[in-house]
Amino acid sequence: MSAPRRILFVCVHNAGRSQMAEAFANALARERGLAIEAASAGTVGGDRVNPVAVAVMRELGIAMDGHRPKLLTPEAAASADRVVTMGCGVGADACPARLHVAEDWGLDDPAGRPIDEVRAIRDQIRARVGRLLDELAGP
């Protein structure tokens, strides 16, 4: 059996979008029986995961208990098969992953937004993660 493919979702604080993407990717890959593992990291790193992001994920039955913001390292970027930035203006100077980025999703930051807006961002992330997994699981 081959090693799982690795996806790294990168944001500035690793507190909202990238955390939701990691959780969706791991949950959906398990559901589909795909050998894909996701992780996330931030170029600066936050103090904690956005509690509203945790709440809207819980609404869909995806727990993010134990998730903590992680700092992006060159090793994490280099070990990923696919690096996706979340649309947070991550510059090349701040982001060793920029050398490995496959795409940028251009998503709004959920920080400080009302729960309905965070739900909309969550749903955009779920749809994009689903398409990414379809692509990675292709022929």
Secondary structure, DSSP 8 states (H G I E B T S, - for coil): ----EEEEEEESSSSSHHHHHHHHHHHHHHHHT--EEEEEEESS--SS--HHHHHHHHTTT---TT----B--HHHHHH-SEEEE-SS---TTT-GGGGTEEEE------TT--HHHHHHHHHHHHHHHHHHHHHHH--
